[in-house]
Amino acid sequence: MRFGIEFGSYPADLDPTEVCAQVTERAQVAYDNNFEGLFVAQHFLTGPEAAILQSLPLLSYLAGRVPGMYVGTSIFLLPLHHPVMVAEYFSTLDNLSGGKLLFGVGQGYRDSEFNSFGIDKRERRGRLVEGLQVIRKLWTEEAVTFHGDFFHLDKVTCLPKPRQRPCPPILMGADTVKTVAKVPAVADHWIASRRHSKTFLREALPPYKAALDKQGRPFKGLFIFRDLCIADSTREAEERIKAGYERRYQRYQQWGQPGERYDPAFDELKRDRLILGSPAEVVEQVMSYHEEFGTEFMWFMVDWPGMDPRFTLETIQRFGAEVIPQIKRLTPSCPLP
C-alpha cells in the first residue's frame, strides 16, 4: 500500500501565514516518515466559516519542498475551469514533480460556486466529460481538433507534454452508486471519499467493478481517503478529534454535499469512517480496508477545526514511523497508481 495526507479547508480566523507554515511542516514530517503522497482539496468562496489554500500553487510549492512525492488533487473542480488552461497548468506540474501527478477531478455541488462563476450547475456533468476528453487529447496528441457542446479547438498543440506517458492517471470523485458506476467511462480510477461509510463502499464497489469489466479493464485496487487520528488509545484519539470532526461534517451538510447524511452525532458519524486509536489498532483498521475493499492507495485528513496542531503532527509522525512499516511488510507490492 501507499499512503499520503490531505490538505483541506481551515478555520477562517487562523492567520494565513501560520496556516502556510503548518502545511509546510506537515508535508516535511510526512516526507521524513515514509508517506508517498500529498493531496489538496479545492473549493471556492468558503467564507466566512472556512478558508482554503488553492491546489495548483500549493502543490507546485510542495513539489519543490519535498521532491519525489506524489502530488494529487482530491479533488479539482473541473467544470469551473477551461480544459486548455487545466491541461497546460497540470502538464507543467507533472514535469515539476518528476512525473508524480495524480489528477483527481470532480463535478462539484455547491450552488454558490457555480453561480459565482456564471456556469449553469445543470451543465456540470457535460463540462466534466468534455473537459476530460479535451485534456486527454491535449496531453497525448500533437494537433488537436475538438468540437463539443462547450469547447472548440482547431489544430492546436499543448506543450510541454506531461512527463508521464501517455498521461497522468485521472482519478474521479463520485458520491452515489449511480455516479460511481459512471467513472470508468471517463476516468482511470474512482476516489472513494473519507465521507463514505463502509456500507456505501459495499454497495458501490460491485457496480464500479462491473463497469471496469465492461471497459475491458481490470480492477487494480482502490484509491481512498479516510479520517485519521493516532494517540495512545482510542479514547484519547476520540477526545482530540470529536469537536472538530462534528463541526466539519456539519459544514458538509450545510453546503449540500451529496451522498449520505453528515449531521448525526459523533458516535454515528465515526462508524465505518474514522480510523483512530493506538498504532497497533490503526494497523488492524487499515488492513481491514485493504483486505475487504482492495485498498491500495490511502490518504488521510489529519487536522480538524480547533484541534491542537501538535496532535496533527503526532498523527503524521506516528503513522509514518509506527504504522506504515508494518503495513508495507504485510502488503509488499502496490499496483497503483
Secondary structure, DSSP 8 states (H G I E B T S, - for coil): -EEEEEE--EETTS-HHHHHHHHHHHHHHHHHTT--EEEE---S--TTTEE---HHHHHHHHHHHSTTSEEEES-EEGGGS-HHHHHHHHHHHHHHTTS-EEEEEE----HHHHHHHT--GGGHHHHHHHHHHHHHHHHH-SSEEEE-SS-EEEEE--SS--SSSS---EEEE--SHHHHHHGGGT-SEEEE-TT--HHHHHHHHHHHHHHHHHTT-----EEEEEEEEE-SSHHHHHHHHHHHHHHHHHHHHHHT--SS---S-HHHHTTTTEEEESHHHHHHHHHHHHHHH-EEEEEEE---TT--HHHHHHHHHHIIIIIHHHHHHHS------
